Amino acid sequence: MELFSEIYSCYYQVLRHILCSQNALTMQEIREQISQEGFGESMLSIIPKLEDGSWNLLKKDGDLYRSKISSAFTVPLSALEKSYLKALLLDPRIGLFLDREQVEYLQNALAAVSPLWKPEQFYCFDRFSDGDPYADENYRSCFRTLLQAQKQNRYVDIDYTSPKGNRLHHHYVPARLEYSVKNDKFRLLALQPVSSSFALRSRGKNRNLTHRKTDAPLMNCAALQSTQENSADSCPKNNLSRADTNTLRHAQETPAFKLEILNVSRIRSVSLLEKKLPAPADLNAIIRRTYYKEPLKLRIVNRRNALERAMLHFANYEKNTTKIDEDTYECLIYYNQGMETELLIEVMSFGPMLKVIGNDRFLNLLKYRLHRQYGIAPSVQ
């Protein structure tokens, strides 16, 4: 049963939204919806099954496809899902997402249900022993405040102790909470506002709006470029045109951020602030700026279900997969320096159906790692 697989759960949600649509859809509209809600390679699996009728879910009417379900639907919990929920209630991390009253209510409602698994049935190899204190009330309070701020795009005031023992105090916008199975820790990807200074220089007919900023990866301030392009207008010396004034105002009102990663267990306190972002920050765009220029290029021979296993194996990376021939696929994985070591280990653990084509940096790291394992490692490049 793959109901709780990240891949198959995504397929289910995408198809559920298509089936609940009250409007007939073209195949192009279905493709766009799958592209928006699914993974980059989801169309490789979903579209062929919809078109050839393997999944008897849609009826074709000319160029349009209609759902065979006449109205939106709700699905009752199955016995397996109840058993899954009961198992989640035994996880100490459940207290980070549900309060005590909610946990007690679910425990009573599922009293007659056997859990699908128990925590003691699992053993994690190579896991660090200093996991986060999930039962600590201050930890839970900080975590829930961060979660609330993330959902509401609100600023928070964080008191934090760095790994070197320094006490830090800053305002942040929580963007994402991530969990590491190996470390048994949560970390916060947070956007920290950074100060930027602006200067307008008038040189006769040529006026330039310049932006001096910190060396951190920044978001926004794109309006500055348009003003530089419009610098041919004339204005009196030391006076600002209306375009300059509007641009400067926009630059001052639009915040710039740098990305910070904080261990949640090192956060001493979190205070929710009233200030909000006008719109959710595009965290993925900020992360993409840190990627290496050349992605990792893999060639996958789809034997023994290798393609599906690869998509599951690398599900947490941004990637693009294309079909080369009948049973060969090329997968580009985008990554940065912080992801490099873990990605290297995952590639090495996959098997013979996967071949690394490039880039040169990753190939050199892979060769060095293999040489070191066999005790013949040359000096580090």
BADREN-767976 format. One line per 3 residues: number of its first residue (from 1); their letters; for each residue x, y, z of C-alpha. Coordinates in steps of 0.001 Angstrom, whole numbers. Layout:
N
NUM> a> X Y Z; ...
***
This chain:
381
1> mel> 0 0 0; 1622 3273 -1151; -1022 5648 194
4> fse> 1439 7592 2325; 4243 7750 -210; 5216 11317 -1102
7> iys> 4998 10497 -4805; 1695 8610 -4777; 22 10978 -2336
10> cyy> 913 13779 -4750; -652 11807 -7623; -3789 11291 -5546
13> qvl> -4167 14990 -4708; -3608 16089 -8309; -6183 13616 -9650
16> rhi> -8648 14455 -6892; -8615 18130 -7903; -9081 17211 -11567
19> lcs> -11988 14896 -10761; -13666 17492 -8533; -13541 20110 -11284
22> qna> -17025 20964 -12500; -15698 22177 -15857; -14555 20149 -18841
25> ltm> -10792 20434 -19322; -8531 20211 -22336; -5496 17963 -22109
28> qei> -3312 21084 -22074; -5216 22403 -19019; -4781 19037 -17308
31> req> -1050 19165 -18071; -803 22660 -16591; -2611 21602 -13422
34> isq> -360 18573 -13008; 2687 20780 -13572; 1530 23262 -10904
37> egf> 566 20747 -8226; 2802 17761 -8954; 6482 17071 -9310
40> ges> 8353 17945 -12470; 8227 14354 -13679; 4587 13672 -12664
43> mls> 3325 14030 -16239; 5517 11126 -17309; 3392 8832 -15143
46> iip> -50 10454 -15033; -773 11684 -18581; -256 8335 -20407
49> kle> -2628 6554 -18013; -5306 9221 -18467; -4991 9241 -22249
52> dgs> -5037 5478 -22827; -7817 4842 -20305; -5722 2784 -17873
55> wnl> -7187 4976 -15164; -10865 5004 -16048; -11515 8403 -14455
58> lkk> -12326 10769 -17337; -14606 10579 -20342; -13535 12198 -23587
61> dgd> -15867 14607 -25375; -14091 15820 -28514; -11022 17697 -27297
64> lyr> -12425 17981 -23777; -12182 15638 -20821; -14908 15440 -18174
67> ski> -14794 13834 -14774; -16915 10718 -14365; -17751 11969 -10867
70> ssa> -20621 14435 -10977; -19792 16478 -7879; -17139 17105 -5262
73> ftv> -16714 14335 -2735; -15322 13653 703; -13652 10373 1529
76> pls> -14176 8779 4965; -11107 7533 6796; -10248 3952 6013
79> ale> -9202 1455 8677; -5617 1809 7435; -5712 5609 7764
82> ksy> -7121 5366 11299; -4355 2944 12174; -1829 5362 10669
85> lka> -3200 8268 12738; -3064 6169 15887; 615 5476 15205
88> lll> 1301 9196 14719; -143 9906 18159; 2627 7734 19652
91> dpr> 5321 9910 18048; 6755 12465 20532; 6852 15075 17725
94> igl> 3045 15107 17494; 3023 17580 20382; 4668 20151 18119
97> fld> 1641 20276 15829; -1303 19465 18118; -2071 20784 21584
100> req> -2890 18528 24525; -6670 18770 24066; -6451 17800 20395
103> vey> -4234 14822 21166; -6585 13616 23910; -9606 13954 21621
106> lqn> -7970 11856 18906; -6757 9275 21407; -10310 8828 22680
109> ala> -11758 8692 19156; -9207 6047 18137; -9196 4102 21409
112> avs> -10323 873 19731; -7835 1170 16847; -4475 -590 16819
115> plw> -1521 1545 15676; 1 677 12329; 3426 637 13988
118> kpe> 5082 1472 17286; 8160 3685 17733; 10170 882 19318
121> qfy> 9875 -1134 16106; 12229 1281 14341; 15959 1688 14672
124> cfd> 17771 4485 12830; 21382 3705 11965; 24010 6444 12222
127> rfs> 21599 8827 13917; 23083 11367 16309; 22019 10895 19906
130> dgd> 21441 14585 20743; 18039 14999 19087; 15737 17921 19818
133> pya> 13839 17987 23149; 10328 17489 21729; 8683 17178 25153
136> den> 10140 20474 26423; 7367 23051 26799; 9527 26016 25738
139> yrs> 10654 24123 22620; 7030 23315 21753; 5967 26905 22328
142> cfr> 8736 28260 20069; 7951 25699 17375; 4218 26502 17307
145> tll> 4906 30235 17199; 7235 29732 14225; 4617 27575 12525
148> qaq> 1934 30225 13055; 4205 32996 11763; 5062 30945 8679
151> kqn> 1388 30408 7853; 549 34100 8355; 3702 35614 6740
154> ryv> 4436 37458 9972; 7693 38701 11412; 9029 37242 14637
157> did> 11557 38395 17195; 14006 35546 17913; 16486 35229 20767
160> yts> 19045 32646 19621; 22287 31057 20826; 24730 30331 18010
163> pkg> 26827 27112 17884; 29766 29227 19106; 27763 30337 22129
166> nrl> 27049 33881 20964; 23701 35389 21923; 21854 36765 18864
169> hhh> 18678 38809 18684; 17048 39567 15321; 13780 39923 13481
172> yvp> 13015 37190 10940; 10270 35943 8668; 9959 32147 9095
175> arl> 9868 30604 5620; 10186 26845 6151; 10677 24252 8877
178> eys> 12742 21211 7868; 13390 17951 9697; 16570 15862 9503
181> vkn> 16081 12155 10186; 19813 11650 10606; 20199 14462 13159
184> dkf> 16704 14083 14668; 16445 17868 14623; 14301 20596 13126
187> rll> 15847 23616 11494; 14287 26899 10484; 14871 28527 7120
190> alq> 14290 32172 7947; 14466 35416 6014; 16344 38159 7833
193> pvs> 15761 41752 6696; 19002 43435 5671; 19750 47127 5492
196> ssf> 20223 48621 2052; 21321 52147 1156; 20354 54038 -1963
199> alr> 21987 57011 -3643; 20747 59194 -6485; 23381 60938 -8543
202> srg> 22499 63751 -10955; 24849 64337 -13865; 23154 66771 -16211
205> knr> 20949 64669 -18438; 22304 61371 -17105; 20915 60381 -13737
208> nlt> 21763 57059 -12155; 20056 55399 -9238; 22574 53146 -7571
211> hrk> 22012 50498 -4958; 24609 49601 -2370; 23693 46435 -564
214> tda> 25110 43767 1697; 26884 40782 184; 24087 38363 1203
217> plm> 21712 36885 -1376; 18908 39436 -1583; 15316 39372 -2696
220> nca> 13485 42214 -4507; 14760 45719 -5346; 14213 44913 -9022
223> alq> 12636 48317 -9569; 16086 49887 -9452; 16961 48522 -12872
226> stq> 14026 50192 -14573; 15123 53575 -13278; 18652 53050 -14560
229> ens> 17202 52273 -17989; 15180 55509 -17949; 18135 57738 -17072
232> ads> 17960 59790 -20290; 15283 62151 -18956; 16511 65555 -17944
235> cpk> 15925 67175 -14580; 17369 70046 -12576; 20550 69283 -10703
238> nnl> 20007 67699 -7261; 16270 67355 -7927; 14428 64048 -8307
241> sra> 12001 63310 -11087; 8666 61712 -10298; 9991 58390 -11657
244> dtn> 13009 58561 -9341; 10837 59443 -6361; 8461 56543 -7016
247> tlr> 11329 54127 -7514; 13067 55205 -4334; 9819 54913 -2385
250> haq> 9232 51421 -3819; 12785 50359 -2954; 12396 51599 600
253> etp> 9020 49907 1071; 10045 46569 -485; 12185 44630 2002
256> afk> 15377 42805 1069; 16296 39594 2839; 19117 37159 3332
259> lei> 18522 33502 4075; 19495 32214 7506; 19321 28633 8819
262> lnv> 18681 28273 12553; 18521 25138 14688; 15175 25270 16482
265> sri> 16704 23760 19638; 19025 26790 19932; 16154 29266 19930
268> rsv> 15616 30616 23437; 12427 32540 22751; 10161 33639 19887
271> sll> 7770 36585 19913; 5137 37017 17228; 5105 40545 15751
274> ekk> 2227 42372 14097; 4226 43237 10990; 3489 41040 7975
277> lpa> 4891 40482 4527; 2472 41788 1894; 2819 38456 78
280> pad> 4576 35148 773; 8291 35272 3; 9488 33129 -2871
283> lna> 11841 30978 -824; 12539 28640 -3714; 13772 31567 -5808
286> iir> 16130 32600 -3016; 17458 29041 -2666; 17901 28735 -6430
289> rty> 20356 31623 -6349; 22687 29436 -4284; 22692 26530 -6770
292> yke> 25794 25626 -8733; 25594 26771 -12342; 25809 23189 -13617
295> plk> 23315 20666 -12195; 24104 17031 -11519; 23286 15021 -14656
298> lri> 22171 11411 -14199; 21256 8780 -16773; 18685 6232 -15601
301> vnr> 17991 2926 -17341; 14399 2042 -16479; 14826 -1611 -15595
304> rna> 13527 -3220 -12420; 11405 -93 -11888; 14539 2083 -11673
307> ler> 12855 5337 -12770; 10235 5219 -10053; 12824 4286 -7446
310> aml> 15016 7202 -8552; 12123 9675 -8306; 11405 8449 -4783
313> hfa> 15106 8452 -3890; 15656 12063 -4983; 12167 13371 -4193
316> nye> 13441 16219 -1985; 15597 17816 -4713; 14563 20188 -7467
319> knt> 15021 18276 -10693; 14017 17954 -14323; 13566 14545 -15976
322> tki> 13324 13895 -19720; 12896 10705 -21717; 15831 9898 -24035
325> ded> 14569 6684 -25615; 12306 3742 -24820; 13890 2862 -21468
328> tye> 16448 5620 -20818; 15874 8888 -18963; 18062 11882 -18158
331> cli> 17617 13581 -14798; 19077 16986 -13897; 19313 17629 -10146
334> yyn> 19901 21184 -8932; 21867 21586 -5706; 24184 23832 -3729
337> qgm> 27208 23286 -1539; 25123 22543 1543; 23340 19686 -252
340> ete> 26443 18264 -1926; 27642 15670 603; 24209 14175 1223
343> lli> 23473 14051 -2514; 26804 12299 -3110; 25954 9614 -541
346> evm> 22501 9089 -2045; 23889 8703 -5572; 26454 6157 -4389
349> sfg> 23794 4103 -2628; 21447 3818 -5594; 22816 1013 -7778
352> pml> 23946 133 -11306; 20869 1451 -13142; 22042 5009 -12494
355> kvi> 25054 6590 -14179; 26591 9983 -13348; 27237 11967 -16543
358> gnd> 28245 15316 -15058; 29111 17856 -13803; 32898 17730 -13494
361> rfl> 32891 18897 -9890; 30525 16138 -8783; 32384 13515 -10835
364> nll> 35676 14460 -9154; 34075 14251 -5704; 32584 10875 -6584
367> kyr> 35938 9520 -7802; 37710 10781 -4704; 35078 9217 -2447
370> lhr> 35395 5846 -4206; 39194 5957 -4090; 39099 6773 -393
373> qyg> 36756 3864 312; 39213 1491 -1325; 42135 3019 561
376> iap> 43822 4502 -2477; 42635 8081 -2251; 44935 10667 -3812
379> svq> 45364 14070 -2237; 42187 16144 -2055; 41757 18381 -5093
***
